[in-house]
Amino acid sequence: MKRFVLRFAVLLLALLLGTGCASTAPRGPAPPLIFQTGTPLSSPLATTVPAAGSGTQLLAYRYNYPVTALAWSPNSKSIASSAGVPHAGNTIQIQDAATGKVIVTYSGHTTPVNAIAWSPDGTRIASGDGYSDFPSTVQVWDTAAGRRLLTYQGHTGAVLSVAWSPDGTRIASASVDKTVQVWNATTGRLLLTYRGHTDFVSSVAWSPDGSLIASASYDGTVQVWSADTGQTITTYRGHVGRVYAVAWSPDGTRIASGGNDQTAQVWNPRTGETLLTYRGHGGGVYAIAWSPNGRLIASASDDRTVQVWGATNGVPILDYRGKGAAVTALGWSPDGTRIASGGQNGMLQIWQAPS
């Protein structure tokens, strides 16, 4: 399984390709991306609508390959996303989040893009690529012109997650080489290598004050450590099996994580105490996001749903099913009004968030 790690769900598609099973994704050059706005979907978009408009699809964008990563711009006006498989894809598109119009297409990567993150000021994007245990890159590029500014090549395996420090001066990148590397976002100079994990590091996130980093791993742990020294502060072992996603609450007092055990868990980053376990999913939880006000959490799963639930009580608020496929990428807009989700079926969907 580890030979085909391309951000969780892409792994599954790679296995299909490798075994000769039928697939719509060709092995040759990538065909043009097809843009569709307002695409009608045959299945219900929301099984529960607790408030007027929540769960309503606002935009649909169809790729020819599984969506591997997405990220909102800090001003909530644009969204960057990528789709690909081991033999094709590899571009990133920035779209207007209201109209779907493609603003910039970035084609600097030669292997699938597994991670995308905007700089806090919105002027740059860091994107990580890679396939299995081959050398990979993290590329930093200008969002206005799509011009590459920096290529970081410190990892010896695919990069699965990237995150900017809150002040925009550092980037943390997580890899199948079992490390998290922290480096200067302008020069690419390596500042710190964290080696606390014993298996692939799947997700990384900075605390809101920039002092700590949380990293999730296939080794079954989420580790919280100093962004300056690399000293481990907390090792969380609440999940059974691989942990795929980690995210800090906006106020920095809690962490949410999702794993292969089909749960999303909320816990104290200082003590490791489990505060809440959400068991609404019927498959692994691949991505997780807090609402900007910290009241709600959205979790995306292999069970083909995005579920929104109370961050303090775990009460389900919304079950969003879109057009059924494993959901592998997720983002809550910084203005709190919309949620974007991307799936293994190539659908990037933007829909109204509950308040």
N, C-alpha and C positions, 0 to 999 in steps of 0.2 A: 504493500500500500504506500509506503513512504517514497517509492520512486516516482510517484505521480502526485506530488503535493502542489497544487495551484490554487490555494485559498479555498480549501474544503470541498465545495461542490464541484469545482473544476476538476478536482481529483477524481470524482466519480465518472465524469465524462471521459477523462483521460484513460481510465480503466476500460471503458467501453471501446474506445478507439484502439487500445492496445490489444484487445481480444478479438477484434474483427467484427464486433457487433454492429448492427446497422446504426448509422448516425447521419444527420443532415449536415454535419460540419465537414467540409472537404479537407483533404490534407494539402492541397495546393495553395496558391496565393489567395489571400483574403478577398472576397468579393466586396463591392461597395456596401457601406452601411445604409440601411433603409430607414428613413425617418417617417414616422406616422404620428400625427398629433390627434388626440381625441379618439384613438382606435377603440371601437366598440368591442367589448369582451363578452363572451357568451355566458360565463359563469358569474354568479353574484360577486360584487366587489366587497361588500361588507355584510356579514351575517347579523351584526348587531350595530345599530346606529343610535347611540344614547343621546346625542345632541344634534341639532339641526346642522346638516352638512358634513359632520364628521364621517370619515370613511369614503367620501365621495371622490372618485377619480378626477383629477384635474388635467393630467397629461400622461400619455403613454408613448414610449420610445422603444422601437423594436430593433434589436441587434440580430445579427446572424449567428452569434455565438453567446454562450453563457456570460452573464454580467459578473465580473470578478471584483469590482471595486467601485465605490462612489463616494463623493464628498460634496457638501454644500459650501459655497463661498461664505465668508463671514457676514456679508451684508444680505444673505439669503436671496440674492437676485439670480445667481447662476449655480449650476451643478456640474461637476466633472465626473465622468464615468468611463469605464473601460470594459471591454468584453473580449474574450479570446479563448483559445485552446492551445495545447502544446505546439501545434504546427501552423497556427494562423491567428489573426487578430492583432493585438499588441499596440493599438492606437488608443489615445485618450481624447475624448471630446468634451469641450466646455459648451454648455447650452444655456440659453435663456430659460430660467425655470418657469416662466409664465407662458412662453410661446413655444418652447422647444427648439427655437432657431439655433443652429450650430454657430458658435462665435469663433472658436478656435479648435483646430485639430492638431494634436501633438503626436508625432510619429517617430520619436527618438528611440523607442525601445525595440529590441530585436527578439525578445522573449516575452511571454505573457505578463501583463501588468497585474500584480496581486494586491497593490495597496496605493491609495491616493490620499494626500492630506494637503489642505490649503494652509499657507502661512497666516498668522493672526491678522496681518494687515491686508491680506487678500491679493498681494502682488505676485506671489510665487506659489508654485505647487511642487511638492516632493512626491515622487512616484517610484515605487519599488517593483522590480521584476524578478524573473528567474524561474527555472524549471528544475525540480528535483534538487540534487546536490551539486549542480554545476554552478560556476561563478555567476554572480548576479550584479546588478547595479541599482543604485538609487539615484535618480536624476532630479535636479532642481531646475525649474524652468519658469520663465516669465509668462504670466497668465494673459497679458495683453497681446503679445506677439507670438507666443508659442516658441520662444527662443531659449535654447538650453543655456543655463548659467554654470552648472556644476554637475560632474558625474562622480559619485562616490562608489568605490569598488572594494570596500573592506570585508565583505562577507564571502564565504566560500560555498554558500548554498542559496537557494531562493529566498528572497525577502518577502515576508508575509504581511508585515505591518510597518507603517511609518507614522510618526507623530512629531509635531513641532512643540517646542517649549512655549509656554504662554507669552514670553517676551520676544519670540521669533529668532533667537540667536543660536539655538541648538536644535538638532533633529535626533530622535531616537529611532533606530531601525531594528526590527526583530526578524530572525532568520531560522531556516531549518538547520543551520550550523550550530544551533543551541545557544547562541549568544544574542544579547542586545548591545548594540554599539551606539554610543552618544558622540556626536561630532558637530563641529562648527558649521553652521548652515551657510556661511559665506565662503569659507576657505576649504571645507571638507576635511579639516584636520581632526583626527581621532582624539577624543578627549577621555573616553572611558569605555571599557569593554566589560559587560556584566556576564559572568559565567555561572550563575547560580542554578540554571536549569540542566536537566539531564536528557531532554528530548526537544523536539522542535519548539521554537517560541512562536506562537501563533498571533499574539496581539499585544500591543504596547500602548500605554496611555500615561500622560503627565498629570500630576495633581494640579488643580487650578492655580496654586501659588508657585508652581515650578520647582518645588523642593524635592518632590518624590516622583518615582516612576513605578507603575504597576505593570507587570508582564505576566501573561497567561501562557501556559505551555501544555503540550501533549503529555508531559510527565504528571499531569493531574493537579498541579499547583498553580496558584497565582502568587507571585512574590512582589512585595513592596519594598523598595530600596531607595537609598539616597541618590539623587541625580548628580550630586557632586563627588561623592566618594565611592559609590557602589556598595555601601554597607547594607546588608539585608536588615529590614526593620520587622517585617511580618511575612510569614509563609502561610498562606491559606490553603487548607486541604479539605474543604467542604464538598468538592465534587468527586464523583467516582468516574475515573477515566479522563480522557482528553478534555482540556479546557480550550475553547475556541475564541472567546471574546471577553474583553474587559473594558469598563468605562467608569470614570469617576463621576460622582454627583457634582452638580455645579458649585455647591458650597464646600466640596472637598471632605465632607464628613463620612461619606459612604462610598463603597465600590459595588458595582453590579458586574456579575460575570455569568457566562453561559457555557455549557459544555455538552459533551456527548451523552451525558446521563439524562438528557431531556429536561434539565432544570435550568432556571435562572436564579441566581442567589444574590442577595444584598447583604453586605457585611461591613464591619468596622475595620478600616485599614490600619488602625493603630493596635488593636487587640486581636483581630482575626475572628471576632465573635460574629456568628451568623445571626442576622437580624430578620431575614425573611427568605423563604424558599418558594419560588413560583413553579407550580407543576402543571401548567395548562397545556404544555406542548406534548405532541406525540412523536417527536423526533429530536435529534440533536439541535441545540441552539447555536447558530452560527454567528449571529451578530446581535449587538445590544446597544441601545441609545437612551439617554435621559432626555426628558423634556427640559427646555431651558429654565423653567421655574422649579425643577427638581421634584415635582409632584407625581409624575408619571414615568413609566419606563416602557419602551417598545423593544420587543425581542423577535428575532427572525429565525425561522426554523426549517429543518429538513421536512417537517410535516406540511409544508406549503402555505404556512400562515405567517402573518405578522400579528402579534398580539400586544395590545396596550393594556397596562394594568397599574394599579396604585402602588407607588414606590414604598409606602409605609404599611399597607395592609394586604397587598397582593390581589385586590379585588379586580376581576376582569372588566375592562372598559370597552374594548373593541377587538373583534376578531376579523382581520382583513385577509381575504383569500385571493384577491386579484384574479389572475389566470393561472390556475394550479400548476405549480412547480416549486421545487425546493428554493427557499429564499436565502441568498448568500451574502447580500450586501444591504446596508440599512443606514439611514441618516435622518435626524430630526433637524429641521431648518432652525437656524439660530433665532429667528423671530418667533418661533414656536407655532407657526400656523400650518405647516405641512410636514409630511413624512415622505421620504423617498425610499423605495425598495427595489432591489434588483434580483432577478432569479436565474435559475439554470436554464429557463426557456428563452433567455435573451430579452425579456421584458424589463425595462426600467419604467417604474410607475411613480408618479407623484400624486399624493392624495391628501385630503383635508385631515388635519390632526384634531383629535379631541382636545378640549381645553380643560 
